[in-house]
C-alpha cells in the first residue's frame, strides 16, 4: 500500500477535484453554446428557405434586376439568410440576395462535393451553413440557402479562449489555496504527532497549542489532559512504591533482627520466632494486597458469584480481627436487618471489601466501631463507622486512590481495594465524617456481572 503525506494527498485531491469541476463546467458551457447556435442557425435556414420559396412562387422573372429578396436577421444571433438558384448540374443561375462571388463558390463546392442539409462550407475565407432543396417553381432547379456564421464561429473561439484563461487562473488559484490549506492542516497534525512521540518517550510536560480548527484544538486539549493524568499517575506510582518499600522494609528489618538474635544467641528463640512469624504474616498480607489490587484492574471479577448474606460476611470479618480490636480496646456495635441481606458476590471479594473497611475503622477508632447492614429501596446498604478523629479535609477526596497514602496511613492500598471491589459489582462507595469516619457502600441487587 502506497502511503502519502497528508499535505500531498490534500493538495492532489483538491487540485484534481477543482480541475475536474472546471473542465466539466467549461465543456458543458461550450456544448450548450454550440448546440444553441446551431439550433438558431438551423431555424434561420428553415425560415430563409420558406421565405425564398414564397418569393419564387411569386413569379418574378428577373431577380438580378428586380428587388432582391431580403430576409430579416435572427433576433438572437443577428445573422441574415441568403439564397441562390442552381440548375440541375449545380451551376449558378441567379442570386436572390447576397454576394454573387460567395454564390459562385458555394455552387462550385456543390458541383464538386455535394452539400448535405445544414452543412458548414468554407467560402471566401468565411464559414457558411448551407442547405439545398428542390426549387418550388422550376423542375430540375435547386434552391440553395445559406447563413454566414463567421462571426459566430469567432465568438465561440473567443469564448473558449476566455474559458481556457479562466480555467488556468482557477487552477493556479486552487494550487495556491490547496497548498495553504494542506500546510495549515498538516502542520498541526505534525506538531501533535511530535507531541505524542514525546509522551511516548516519557516527556509528560503539557504543551500549549492554539489551533483555529475546533477538532484539532479539542485533540490537543485531550492530549494535554492525557499527559497530565499520566504525569499524575507516574508521580502517584513513584510515591506508592516509595511507601510500599518503606512498609516492606519495616517487617523485613524486624525479621532480620530477630533472626540474627537467634543466630548469635542474644534472643530467646521462641519469642524471636513469634515476632518473625507475626512480621512474616504482615509482609505476606501486603504482598497479597498488591497482587489482589492488580487482579481487580480487570473488566470483571474472576470466578462465579454466589448469593451471600452480608450479615454473615461482616460477622466473619469481625471475628478475624477481634484480637486486634481487643488489643486496642475497641468494641463493635451492630445494626443489622433481621432478614438476610443477600447479594450475588464472590466470598473472597466480599471479605476483602469489608475486611479492609473494618480494619481501617479499628485502626482509627477510640472505643467503638459501628456496623450497619440493611436492604433499602431494593438496594443493599453497608455502613462501617468509627468514633475516631475522622478523615482530614485534605485526605478526604483521595482516600480511595490507589497510590495515595494519607497522614498516619499505612501502605495506602486497603481502601483502594475496597473501592475496586465495590465498582466491580456495580456498587458505590463513599466516605464522610460524622462523629468519626463513615464508609458507606451501596449495591444494586439487580446487578448482573
C-alpha positions in Angstrom: 0.0 0.0 0.0 1.5 3.3 -1.1 1.5 5.9 1.7 1.3 9.6 1.1 1.9 12.6 3.2 -1.3 14.3 4.3 -0.1 17.6 2.6 0.4 15.9 -0.8 -2.8 13.9 -0.6 -4.9 17.0 0.3 -3.1 19.0 -2.4 -3.6 16.4 -5.1 -7.2 15.8 -4.1 -8.2 19.5 -4.1 -6.4 20.3 -7.3 -7.8 17.3 -9.1 -11.3 18.0 -7.9 -11.1 21.7 -8.8 -9.7 20.9 -12.3 -12.4 18.3 -12.9 -15.2 20.6 -11.9 -13.8 23.5 -14.1 -13.4 21.2 -17.1 -16.8 19.8 -16.8 -18.3 23.3 -16.5 -16.3 24.5 -19.5 -17.3 21.5 -21.6 -20.9 21.8 -20.6 -21.0 25.5 -21.4 -19.2 25.1 -24.7 -21.5 22.2 -25.8 -24.6 24.2 -24.7 -23.5 27.3 -26.6 -22.6 25.3 -29.7 -25.9 23.5 -29.6 -27.9 26.7 -29.1 -26.1 28.5 -32.0 -26.7 25.5 -34.3 -30.4 25.4 -33.4 -30.7 29.1 -34.1 -28.9 28.8 -37.4 -31.0 25.8 -38.4 -34.1 27.7 -37.6 -32.9 30.7 -39.6 -32.1 28.5 -42.6 -35.7 27.0 -42.4 -37.2 30.5 -42.3 -35.0 31.7 -45.2 -35.9 28.6 -47.2 -39.6 29.2 -46.6 -39.4 32.9 -47.5 -37.3 32.2 -50.6 -39.8 29.6 -51.8 -42.7 32.1 -51.4 -40.7 34.7 -53.4 -40.1 32.1 -56.1 -43.8 31.3 -56.3 -44.5 35.0 -56.7 -43.2 34.6 -60.3 -40.7 37.4 -60.5 -38.9 36.9 -63.9 -35.7 38.8 -63.2 -34.1 38.5 -59.7 -30.9 40.2 -60.7 -32.6 43.4 -61.9 -35.6 43.4 -59.6 -36.0 44.0 -55.9 -33.7 41.5 -54.2 -35.1 39.0 -51.6 -34.0 40.1 -48.1 -34.7 38.0 -45.0 -34.8 39.6 -41.6 -31.9 38.9 -39.3 -32.2 36.4 -36.5 -33.2 38.3 -33.3 -30.6 36.4 -31.1 -27.6 35.7 -33.4 -28.1 38.6 -35.7 -27.3 36.6 -38.9 -29.1 37.0 -42.2 -30.1 34.2 -44.5 -29.2 34.3 -48.2 -30.5 32.4 -51.2 -29.3 31.4 -54.7 -30.8 29.3 -57.5 -28.8 26.5 -59.2 -29.6 24.3 -62.2 -29.6 20.6 -62.0 -25.8 20.5 -62.7 -25.1 22.9 -59.9 -24.4 25.9 -62.0 -25.4 29.3 -60.6 -28.5 30.6 -62.4 -29.0 33.8 -60.3 -28.6 35.2 -56.8 -31.8 36.0 -54.9 -29.8 38.1 -52.4 -26.3 38.1 -51.1 -22.9 38.3 -52.8 -22.5 36.7 -56.2 -18.9 35.7 -55.5 -20.0 33.7 -52.5 -22.8 32.2 -54.6 -20.2 31.1 -57.2 -18.0 29.5 -54.6 -20.9 27.6 -53.0 -22.1 26.4 -56.4 -18.6 25.2 -57.2 -18.5 23.3 -53.8 -21.8 21.8 -54.6 -20.7 20.6 -58.1 -17.5 19.1 -56.6 -18.6 17.6 -53.3 -22.3 18.0 -53.0 -24.0 19.5 -50.0 -25.9 17.9 -47.2 -28.5 19.6 -45.1 -27.1 22.2 -42.7 -23.5 21.6 -43.8 -20.7 24.0 -42.9 -18.9 25.2 -46.0 -15.8 27.4 -46.3 -16.0 30.0 -49.0 -14.0 33.2 -49.5 -12.4 32.8 -46.1 -15.7 32.7 -44.3 -17.9 29.9 -42.9 -21.4 29.3 -44.1 -24.1 26.9 -43.0 -25.7 25.7 -46.3 -28.8 23.7 -47.1 -30.1 22.7 -50.6 -33.7 21.9 -51.6 -35.6 21.4 -54.8 -36.8 24.7 -56.4 -40.6 25.0 -55.8 -41.2 26.6 -59.2 -38.9 25.2 -61.9 -38.4 21.5 -62.1 -34.8 20.5 -62.3 -33.6 23.6 -60.5 -32.3 23.8 -56.9 -32.8 26.4 -54.2 -29.6 26.9 -52.1 -29.9 28.9 -48.8 -27.1 29.8 -46.6 -26.2 31.7 -43.4 -22.8 33.4 -42.7 -21.6 32.1 -39.3 -18.1 33.5 -39.4 -18.8 36.0 -36.6 -20.5 33.2 -34.5 -17.5 30.9 -35.0 -15.2 33.7 -34.0 -17.3 34.4 -30.9 -17.2 30.7 -30.0 -13.4 30.6 -30.3 -13.2 33.8 -28.2 -15.5 32.4 -25.5 -13.4 29.1 -25.5 -10.2 31.2 -25.1 -11.8 33.1 -22.2 -12.9 29.8 -20.6 -9.4 28.4 -21.0 -7.9 31.5 -19.4 -10.4 31.3 -16.5 -9.6 27.5 -16.1 -5.9 28.2 -16.0 -6.4 31.0 -13.5 -8.6 28.9 -11.4 -6.1 26.0 -11.4 -3.3 28.3 -10.3 -5.6 29.7 -7.6 -6.6 26.3 -6.5 -3.0 25.2 -6.3 -2.2 28.1 -4.1 -5.2 27.7 -1.9 -4.7 23.9 -1.7 -1.1 24.3 -0.7 -2.1 26.8 2.0 -4.9 24.5 3.2 -2.7 21.4 3.2 0.0 23.3 5.1 -2.5 24.6 7.6 -3.8 21.1 8.1 -0.6 19.0 8.0 1.3 21.4 10.2 -0.9 21.0 13.3 -1.0 17.2 12.8 2.8 17.1 12.6 3.0 19.1 15.8 0.5 16.8 17.6 2.3 13.8 16.3 5.6 15.1 17.6 3.9 15.7 21.0 2.6 12.1 21.0 6.2 10.9 20.4 7.4 13.0 23.3 4.7 11.5 25.5 5.8 8.0 24.4 9.4 8.9 25.2 8.4 9.8 28.7 8.2 13.6 28.5 4.8 14.3 30.0 5.0 18.0 30.2 1.8 19.6 28.7 2.2 21.8 25.7 0.4 25.0 24.7 -1.3 24.7 21.3 -3.5 27.2 19.6 -5.4 25.9 16.6 -8.2 27.5 14.6 -9.9 24.2 14.0 -12.2 23.1 16.8 -11.4 19.4 16.3 -7.6 19.9 16.4 -7.9 22.2 19.4 -10.0 19.5 21.2 -7.5 16.9 20.3 -4.6 19.0 21.6 -6.6 19.6 24.9 -7.3 15.8 25.2 -3.6 15.0 24.7 -2.6 17.6 27.3 -5.1 16.1 29.7 -3.7 12.6 29.0 -0.2 13.9 29.6 -1.3 15.5 32.9 -3.0 12.3 34.0 -0.1 10.2 33.1 2.2 12.6 34.9 0.0 12.4 38.0 -0.2 8.6 37.7 3.5 8.4 37.4 4.0 10.5 40.5 1.5 8.5 42.4 3.1 5.3 41.3 6.5 6.5 42.4 5.1 7.6 45.8 3.3 4.3 46.1 6.5 2.3 45.5 8.3 4.5 48.0 5.6 3.9 50.6 5.4 0.2 49.9 9.2 -0.1 50.1 9.2 1.7 53.4 6.3 -0.6 54.7 8.1 -3.7 53.4 11.4 -2.6 54.9 9.9 -2.4 58.5 8.8 -6.1 58.8 11.9 -7.2 56.9 14.1 -5.3 59.4 12.3 -6.8 62.3 12.5 -10.3 60.8 16.2 -9.9 60.1 16.9 -8.5 63.6 15.2 -11.4 65.4 16.8 -14.0 63.1 20.2 -12.6 63.8 19.4 -12.6 67.6 18.6 -16.3 67.3 21.8 -17.0 65.3 24.0 -15.1 67.8 22.2 -16.3 70.8 21.2 -12.9 72.1 17.4 -13.5 71.9 15.2 -16.2 73.3 14.4 -18.4 70.2 10.7 -18.9 70.9 10.0 -15.3 71.5 12.0 -14.2 68.5 10.3 -16.8 66.3 6.9 -15.4 67.3 8.0 -12.0 66.1 9.3 -13.4 62.9 6.1 -15.2 62.3 4.0 -12.1 63.0 6.0 -9.9 60.8 6.0 -12.5 58.0 2.2 -12.5 58.2 2.2 -8.7 57.8 4.6 -8.9 54.9 2.6 -11.6 53.2 -0.6 -9.6 53.7 0.9 -6.6 52.0 2.1 -8.6 49.0 -1.2 -10.3 48.7 -3.0 -6.9 48.8 -0.8 -5.7 45.9 -1.4 -8.8 43.8 -5.2 -8.7 44.6 -5.4 -5.0 43.5 -3.7 -5.8 40.2 -6.2 -8.5 39.5 -9.1 -6.2 40.3 -7.9 -4.0 37.4 -9.6 -6.4 35.0 -13.0 -5.8 33.5 -14.9 -8.2 35.8 -14.1 -10.4 38.8 -12.8 -13.9 38.2 -15.0 -16.8 39.1 -18.7 -17.2 39.7 -20.6 -15.1 42.3 -22.8 -16.8 44.9 -25.7 -15.4 46.9 -24.2 -14.4 50.3 -25.8 -13.0 53.4 -23.7 -9.9 54.1 -24.5 -10.0 57.8 -22.6 -13.3 58.0 -19.7 -11.9 55.9 -19.4 -8.9 58.2 -19.5 -11.1 61.3 -16.8 -13.3 59.9 -14.6 -10.3 59.2 -15.1 -9.0 62.7 -14.2 -12.4 64.2 -11.0 -12.5 62.2 -9.9 -9.1 63.5 -11.4 -9.4 67.0 -8.0 -9.9 68.6 -6.7 -6.7 67.1 -9.8 -4.8 68.3 -9.4 -6.2 71.8 -5.8 -5.1 71.9 -6.9 -1.6 71.1 -9.9 -1.6 73.4 -12.4 -1.3 70.5 -15.9 -2.7 70.8 -18.3 -3.5 68.0 -22.0 -2.3 67.8 -24.3 -3.9 65.2 -27.3 -2.6 63.4 -28.4 -5.5 61.0 -31.7 -6.3 59.4 -33.4 -9.4 61.0 -34.0 -10.8 57.5 -31.0 -12.0 55.4 -29.3 -9.2 53.4 -28.4 -11.1 50.2 -26.0 -10.1 47.4 -24.5 -12.0 44.5 -20.7 -11.7 45.2 -17.7 -13.9 45.5 -16.9 -14.6 49.1 -13.2 -13.7 48.7 -14.1 -10.3 47.2 -16.7 -9.6 50.0 -14.2 -10.4 52.7 -11.6 -8.2 51.0 -14.0 -5.3 50.8 -15.5 -5.3 54.3 -12.3 -6.7 55.9 -10.4 -3.6 54.8 -13.1 -1.2 55.9 -13.3 -2.8 59.3 -9.5 -3.0 59.7 -9.3 0.7 58.8 -12.1 1.6 61.3 -10.3 -0.4 64.1 -7.1 1.4 63.4 -8.6 4.9 64.0 -11.4 4.2 66.4 -11.2 5.4 70.0 -13.5 2.9 71.5 -16.2 1.7 69.1 -16.8 0.6 65.6 -20.4 0.6 64.3 -21.6 -1.8 61.6 -24.9 -1.5 59.7 -26.3 -3.8 57.1 -29.7 -3.1 55.5 -31.9 -3.5 52.4 -33.3 -0.1 51.5 -35.5 0.6 48.4 -34.3 -2.5 46.7 -30.6 -1.7 47.3 -28.1 -3.2 49.7 -26.5 -0.7 52.1 -23.5 -1.5 54.3 -22.0 1.1 56.7 -18.8 1.0 58.7 -18.2 3.9 61.1 -15.8 4.6 63.9 -15.6 7.2 66.7 -12.1 8.4 65.8 -10.9 11.8 64.7 -12.3 11.4 61.2 -10.7 12.0 57.9 -8.9 15.3 57.3 -10.3 17.6 54.7 -7.0 17.3 52.8 -7.2 13.5 52.6 -11.0 13.0 52.1 -11.1 13.5 48.3 -8.2 11.0 47.8 -8.8 8.1 50.3 -9.8 5.7 47.6 -7.0 6.4 45.2 -4.7 3.5 44.6 -1.4 5.2 45.3 -2.5 7.7 47.9 -1.1 7.5 51.4 -2.7 9.9 53.9 -1.4 11.1 57.2 -0.8 8.2 59.6 -1.8 5.7 56.9 0.0 2.5 56.1 0.8 1.3 52.6 -2.2 3.2 51.2 -3.8 0.2 49.4 -6.6 -1.2 51.6 -9.2 1.4 50.7 -8.2 1.3 47.0 -9.0 -2.5 47.1 -12.4 -1.8 48.7 -13.2 0.8 46.1 -12.2 -1.6 43.2 -14.3 -4.5 44.6 -17.4 -2.2 45.1 -17.1 -0.9 41.5 -16.6 -4.4 40.1 -20.0 -5.4 41.5 -21.8 -2.2 40.4 -21.6 -0.7 43.8 -20.9 2.9 45.0 -18.6 3.5 48.0 -18.2 6.9 49.6 -16.6 8.4 52.7 -17.6 11.2 55.0 -17.1 12.5 58.6 -19.9 12.1 61.1 -18.6 11.9 64.7 -15.7 10.0 63.2 -15.1 8.4 59.8 -18.0 6.8 58.0 -17.7 4.5 54.9 -20.9 3.6 53.1 -21.3 1.0 50.3 -24.5 0.7 48.2 -25.1 -2.2 45.9 -28.0 -2.6 43.4 -29.5 -6.0 44.0 -30.3 -6.4 40.3 -26.6 -6.1 39.2 -25.6 -8.6 36.5 -21.9 -9.5 36.0 
